[in-house]
Amino acid sequence: MEKRNTLLLGTTFVFIFCSIYLITNLLFEEKTENIAVLSAEKETSINSEVDTTVQIEDPTATATTTTPTTTTTTIPISLPEEELGTSYNDNLGIGESDGAEVFISNLAIFVTEDERRSRTKIETVDLDRGCLIENKDINPDVQWELLKNSNSYISDTINISLKIEAEVGIELECAANLILKVLNDSRGWSSIIDKEFQFTSLEKSDFEIIFATPNTVDELCAPLATNGIYSCRIDNRVVLNYFRWLSGARDFGTDLATYRLYLINHEVGHMLGWGHTTCPAEGALAPLMMQQSKSTNGCLPYGWPTYERLENIFDIQD
């Protein structure tokens, strides 16, 4: 009897212990599951907040650097150096309608400084003087001086006309002689297009060359933005800025002869269908169709279409 009671008591004790163990285990698993659910919900909430924050961007920022956090840092983009204190903006697209596409030369030409300067010289032409006249008599009732001649139109010749604004201090006949000497020189465009240039009246001309004051240049070149300091080719007009004729450009220094040679040949080059190009190598001659009025970018200022002649003959452009 005593053994039976002892066995019953032991069985009861084991049953109670097992019950307590099972109940405790169930409660622990439920708590763990609840914690996992809460953690998952919290993580989802955090990710949602991060995604929402990261997608908010400042539409006015010029450039941003994004880190894994929600912080963005604006990097200021420096504008190109303004030339001669003007508000020129490269994004305005000066000269975009001036001719063919931009190309990069595969050729670089190197010469000594003395040789570069000697190549500017043209017989019977004084580019240093530039046909400038002092104390010019100005008729307030006349805006333009037109070159008069009776040459007939010749189909296998480039027929051009010339006019100079009355306020511009350039002598008309002298400028006409200078322009023809430049364009018909054996180093010039006539050797590339295999045609001579001649002056005719405006009505008979293929295009006209104009010397004008900065304000008039801006009017004639519109919608191209010349901003009072650039020249242009637009429609059938080559418009040369008197300000540039007098002052040249930064990279030319005091070498006005080379700049004036460049100015005429560059803008006429646009009329003949040539677009802008770049400096092929530091220290090389600058290609004529490079925008040397802005910068030669390490090249030496130059005014003849030497690269263009070689590229036209050998087809060595990109």
C-alpha positions in Angstrom: 0.0 0.0 0.0 2.8 2.4 0.9 4.6 1.6 -2.4 1.5 2.3 -4.4 1.1 5.7 -2.7 4.7 6.5 -3.4 4.4 5.6 -7.1 1.2 7.7 -7.4 2.9 10.7 -5.8 5.9 10.3 -8.2 3.7 10.1 -11.2 1.8 13.2 -10.2 5.0 15.1 -9.6 6.3 14.2 -13.1 3.0 15.2 -14.7 3.0 18.6 -12.9 6.7 19.3 -14.0 6.0 18.4 -17.6 2.9 20.7 -17.7 4.9 23.6 -16.3 7.6 23.0 -18.8 5.2 22.9 -21.8 3.3 26.1 -20.7 6.6 28.0 -20.1 7.9 27.0 -23.5 4.8 28.1 -25.3 4.8 31.4 -23.6 8.5 32.0 -24.6 7.9 31.1 -28.3 4.9 33.5 -28.4 6.9 36.4 -26.9 9.8 35.7 -29.4 7.4 35.7 -32.3 5.9 39.0 -31.2 9.3 40.6 -30.9 10.3 39.4 -34.4 7.1 40.9 -35.8 7.7 44.2 -34.1 11.3 44.2 -35.4 10.2 43.5 -38.9 7.6 46.2 -38.8 10.1 48.7 -37.4 12.7 47.8 -40.1 10.0 48.3 -42.8 9.1 51.7 -41.3 12.7 52.8 -41.2 13.4 51.7 -44.8 10.2 53.5 -45.9 11.4 56.7 -44.2 14.9 56.4 -45.8 13.5 55.8 -49.3 11.2 58.7 -49.0 14.0 61.0 -47.9 16.5 59.9 -50.5 14.1 60.5 -53.4 13.7 64.2 -52.5 16.2 66.1 -54.7 16.8 69.8 -55.2 15.8 70.5 -58.8 17.9 73.6 -58.8 21.2 71.9 -57.8 23.8 72.0 -60.5 25.5 68.8 -59.3 25.1 66.6 -56.2 26.9 63.9 -54.4 24.7 61.4 -52.6 25.9 59.3 -49.7 24.1 56.3 -48.0 22.6 58.9 -45.7 20.0 61.4 -46.7 22.5 64.3 -46.9 23.2 65.9 -50.4 26.1 68.3 -51.0 26.0 70.8 -53.8 29.3 71.1 -55.8 29.6 74.6 -57.4 30.4 74.5 -61.1 32.8 77.2 -62.1 31.9 79.2 -65.2 34.5 79.8 -67.9 36.6 82.9 -67.5 34.8 85.9 -69.0 36.6 87.6 -71.8 37.2 91.4 -71.4 34.8 91.7 -68.6 31.7 90.8 -70.5 28.8 88.5 -69.6 29.5 86.1 -72.4 27.9 82.7 -71.8 29.4 79.7 -73.8 25.9 78.1 -73.7 24.6 80.8 -76.0 26.0 78.9 -79.0 28.0 81.6 -80.8 28.6 80.5 -84.3 26.6 77.3 -84.2 25.1 78.1 -87.7 28.4 79.1 -89.1 29.2 76.0 -91.2 30.1 72.4 -90.9 30.4 70.4 -87.7 33.3 70.7 -85.2 36.2 68.3 -86.0 39.5 67.5 -84.4 42.6 67.6 -86.5 44.8 64.5 -86.7 47.7 66.8 -87.7 49.9 69.1 -85.7 52.3 71.7 -87.2 55.2 73.1 -85.3 57.3 76.2 -86.3 59.5 78.6 -84.6 58.1 81.9 -83.3 60.1 83.9 -85.9 58.7 81.7 -88.7 55.2 82.0 -87.4 55.4 85.8 -87.4 57.1 85.9 -90.8 54.2 84.0 -92.3 51.8 86.8 -91.5 53.5 89.2 -93.9 51.8 89.9 -97.3 53.5 91.9 -100.0 52.1 95.5 -100.4 49.8 95.0 -97.4 50.3 96.6 -94.0 48.3 94.5 -91.5 49.9 96.3 -88.6 48.4 99.5 -89.8 45.1 97.8 -90.7 43.9 100.6 -93.0 43.1 102.7 -89.9 42.5 106.5 -90.5 42.4 109.3 -87.9 39.9 112.2 -87.8 37.6 110.6 -90.3 34.9 112.9 -91.7 31.6 111.4 -90.7 28.3 112.3 -92.5 25.6 111.9 -89.8 23.0 111.2 -92.6 24.9 108.2 -94.0 25.3 105.0 -92.1 27.3 103.0 -94.7 30.1 103.5 -97.1 29.8 101.1 -100.1 32.7 100.0 -102.3 31.7 100.9 -105.8 32.9 99.0 -108.9 31.6 97.8 -112.2 32.9 94.3 -112.3 30.6 91.8 -113.9 29.5 88.6 -112.1 31.8 85.7 -112.9 30.5 82.2 -112.2 33.8 80.5 -111.5 34.9 83.3 -109.2 33.7 84.2 -105.6 32.0 87.5 -106.0 32.0 89.6 -102.9 31.0 93.1 -101.9 32.2 95.4 -99.1 30.7 98.1 -96.9 32.0 99.9 -93.8 29.9 101.6 -91.2 30.5 105.4 -91.3 31.6 105.5 -87.7 34.3 102.9 -88.3 37.8 104.4 -88.8 38.9 102.2 -91.7 39.6 103.5 -95.1 37.4 101.8 -97.7 39.7 101.4 -100.7 42.6 100.3 -98.5 40.4 97.7 -96.8 39.2 96.3 -100.2 42.8 95.9 -101.3 43.8 94.2 -98.0 40.9 91.8 -98.1 41.6 90.7 -101.7 45.3 90.2 -101.0 44.5 88.0 -98.0 41.8 85.9 -99.7 43.7 85.4 -103.0 47.1 84.7 -101.4 48.6 81.3 -102.3 48.4 80.4 -98.6 44.7 81.4 -98.4 41.2 80.1 -99.3 41.6 80.5 -103.0 44.1 77.7 -103.1 41.6 75.4 -101.3 38.5 76.2 -103.3 40.5 76.7 -106.5 38.7 80.0 -107.2 39.7 83.6 -107.1 37.8 86.3 -105.2 36.7 89.6 -106.8 34.7 92.6 -105.7 31.4 93.3 -107.3 28.4 95.4 -106.4 26.1 94.2 -103.6 23.4 93.2 -106.0 25.9 90.9 -108.0 27.8 89.5 -105.0 27.7 86.0 -103.6 28.1 87.4 -100.1 29.1 90.7 -98.5 31.8 91.6 -96.0 30.9 94.3 -93.5 33.0 96.2 -91.0 30.7 97.6 -88.2 30.7 98.9 -84.6 29.9 96.5 -81.8 26.2 97.5 -81.4 25.6 97.2 -85.1 27.4 93.8 -85.2 25.0 92.6 -82.5 22.0 93.7 -84.6 23.3 92.2 -87.8 24.4 88.9 -86.2 21.2 88.2 -84.3 20.1 85.7 -83.2 23.8 84.8 -82.7 25.0 86.3 -79.4 28.0 88.4 -80.3 27.7 90.5 -77.1 29.6 93.4 -78.6 32.9 91.6 -78.8 32.6 88.9 -81.4 32.3 88.8 -85.2 30.1 86.4 -87.2 29.0 84.9 -90.4 25.2 84.8 -90.8 23.2 84.2 -94.0 25.2 85.9 -96.9 27.0 88.3 -94.6 30.5 88.2 -93.0 30.3 90.8 -90.2 33.6 91.9 -88.7 33.7 93.7 -85.4 35.6 97.0 -85.4 36.3 96.5 -81.7 38.2 93.4 -82.5 40.0 95.0 -85.4 41.4 97.5 -83.0 42.1 95.4 -79.9 42.7 91.8 -81.2 42.4 89.0 -78.7 44.0 88.0 -75.4 46.2 85.1 -76.7 47.5 87.2 -79.6 49.0 89.8 -77.2 50.1 92.8 -79.2 50.3 90.9 -82.5 47.4 92.7 -84.3 48.7 91.8 -87.8 48.1 88.0 -87.1 44.8 88.7 -85.5 43.5 90.7 -88.4 44.6 88.1 -90.8 42.9 85.4 -88.7 39.7 87.5 -88.4 39.1 87.8 -92.1 40.1 84.2 -93.0 38.2 82.7 -90.1 34.8 84.3 -90.9 35.1 83.8 -94.6 36.0 80.1 -93.8 32.5 79.8 -92.2 31.0 81.3 -95.4 32.8 78.6 -97.4 31.3 75.8 -95.1 34.0 75.2 -92.6 33.1 74.7 -88.9 35.1 75.1 -85.7 38.0 72.9 -84.7 40.3 72.6 -81.7 44.0 72.8 -80.8 45.7 69.6 -82.0 48.7 69.8 -79.6 50.3 72.3 -77.2 52.8 74.5 -78.9 51.5 73.7 -82.4 50.1 76.3 -84.8 46.5 77.0 -84.1 44.1 75.8 -86.9 42.5 78.8 -88.6 39.0 77.5 -87.8 39.7 77.3 -84.1 37.9 80.0 -82.1 41.1 81.9 -81.4 39.3 85.0 -80.3 38.3 83.1 -77.1 41.5 81.1 -76.6 44.2 79.2 -78.5 44.3 76.6 -75.7 48.1 76.2 -75.8 48.4 76.5 -79.6 50.2 79.5 -81.3 48.0 82.1 -82.9 47.8 81.7 -86.6 45.8 83.2 -89.5 46.2 81.0 -92.6 44.0 77.9 -93.5 47.1 75.6 -93.6 45.5 72.7 -91.7 42.3 73.1 -93.7 44.2 73.0 -97.0 46.1 69.8 -95.9 42.9 68.2 -94.6 41.0 69.1 -97.8 43.8 67.4 -99.9 44.4 64.3 -97.8 41.1 63.9 -96.0 42.9 63.5 -92.6 40.2 65.0 -90.3 38.1 62.8 -87.9 
